[in-house]
Amino acid sequence: MTKRFQLLQGNEACVEGALAAGMKFYAGYPITPSTEIAERSAIRLPQVGGKFIQMEDEIAGIAAALGASVAGLKSMTATSGPGFSLKQENIGYASIAEIPIVIVDVQRSGPSTGLPTSPSQGDYMQAKWGTHGDHPVIAIAPSSVQECYNETVRAFNLAEEFRVPVIFLMDEIIGHLREGCELIPSEELEIIDRGDHNISGMTYAVGEGNYVPEFAAFGEGEHYNITGLFHDDGGFPTNDNHKAYSQGRRLLDKITMNQDAIEKWEETDIEDAEVVIVCYGGTARAASGALEKAKEIEGFPKVGMFRPVTVWPFPEKEMMKISEKCKHIIMAEHNDGQMLMEVQRAVKGNVPVSFVGKIDGTTITPDDILAAIREVYEDAK
Amino acid sequence: MPSKLIENTMRVNRLPHIWCPGCGHGILMRDVAQAIDNIGLDPDKVVIVSGIGCSSRAAGYMNYNTLHTTHGRAIAFATGVKLANPELTVIVITGDGDATAIGGNHLIHACRRNIDLTVVVFNNNIYGMTGGQYSPTTPHMEKGTTAPYGNIDYNFDIPKLAESAGATYTARGTAYHAQQMTKLIENGIRHHGFSLIEGLSVCPTYYGRKNKKGSTIDMYNWQKDNCIDVKKAANMSAEELEGKIIIGEMSVADKPEYTDMYMKIIEKCGGNK
């Protein structure tokens, strides 16, 4: 019997969340700082009748996981920067072929081999744009060990519901952080499984007002075709531009038309905040610290925090609303300004947006954020 | 009217195929279908996985569960399908470039694991889909659009590569020797472990034209005249075998299969309850 409350690393909590969500297959390749996800999966999956395989490289890791998903099992792979780059082509394949999969990227400092054990959030843009072509992707960034558990469950649910690759965008800070975690049993969670299907030859057809085709596993009796070429409703390759448009549009629309259900964020002290710190993942821990300290500093402006949990698609409408109420936004992230571009785009110049970033492998501290607040405050005087 | 075999095994409304006149891939695809039909496999439980290239378009024509994947990765996808559901018969159709260049790593590691996949390599000695560049099986000093002065690379012997990497069934057939090729694929599917069958194809459009191999008929006749069965070759001298290609069953070995071993781990961990 699994103990309900455990002291876990973020990486370990991610695996336990995946198991609660129904993960039955993991394929991957060892890479720091995500390796604990493979190690725990190797131990835990056969205990629940699932399968683990260590593949020969990163590309094979995602390929085998996609193959298993097609054969009916909820599948996951995990990696870090260099491996995330290698997996990109097959992330695009999962997007166009509409194969559910969860891809964990525990970010480390890059580019290239970079600083393998140091934190970073340098893959934020890659999570959305790493694979070529216009494509749908959902990305989720957890900020605590508990969120690694709960949000992995949500990542699997979204992958199944929308038949998309979901990027679980962790970072070294959260992956290796140890905290208490409640392992909420599946029975107490909302779990989305593949439902009954009736695809009868038109495997990629959708009904009026629907964007996601039904999905049958290989071996269940439907002889259908899956391809990374643009395809017709029957799943067969086509060069017809109208059909290509219709498929490409639907793939994008299934996310944009359901964006409200996919978006998730946390707001702290935002109501009357003059300065709002925008952050996600591990950086939010420093921002929380800054928020607490700021309250105690005399003459400091009121500071709030906006933390997207779903980081792709970016919650631009909410960001816009916030910018209509506050006076200044500070974006804090472990890179040279990636989500910053999304924030600037979303607020349309309503308020100034300043930036706190790091690319040297050290972590942003509460003091770094306080210094940025002070600068804003001094400037305003 | 298509034959009964074609009606039973192909998506007839997807035909004719896209391959050039004279291409050997159609024959090799039919051999795969004939082998499946001869064994009497339940089509619901057959999965065809392919990569990218001329060979890999075969999947779309065959009336099974078909997965047309990314370049070089068919064997890695197939490994996931097979491990996820070992009850499925998983056949990979791939090409010389797909299997031994961009996908070479996946090939040798699947051999090493001895996972029960049947990999059929349609080898046309060239990258056909992109217009005739040299591949890892283009013979030494022959030409491709990217080897205008002759290919200084040495070519792979695919069954030998697979055997030395751990494959427990290896064979080579040709598009000309269709009956033998069918039998080799059949034996490969029946074999419980990793099977590799190389099928020498014919590419009159690029490989043939670039290397002045004559007409399509000449190229099939070349296969007839220059391929020696492995049993016959055993009694021939090295001199007699100069420039010849050996076909037939190259190796068969008995070794525990990967998914069987994994199921034992699940049992040991109590995951089967």
Interface residues (C-beta under 8 A of the other chain):
Chain A: K24 F25 A27 L45 P46 Q47 V48 G49 G50 K51 I53 M55 E56 D57 I59 A60 A63 A64 A65 L66 G67 A68 S69 V70 A71 G72 L73 S75 E89 N90 Y93 A217 F218 G219 E220 G221 E222 H223 Y224 N225 I226 T227 G228 L229 F236 P237
Chain B: R14 P43 D44 K45 V47 V49 A59 G60 N63 Y64 N65 T66 L67 H68 T69 T70 R73 A76 F77 A78 T79 G80 V81 K82 L83 A84 N85 E87 L88 N105 H106 H109 Y262 I265 I266 K268 C269 G270 G271 N272
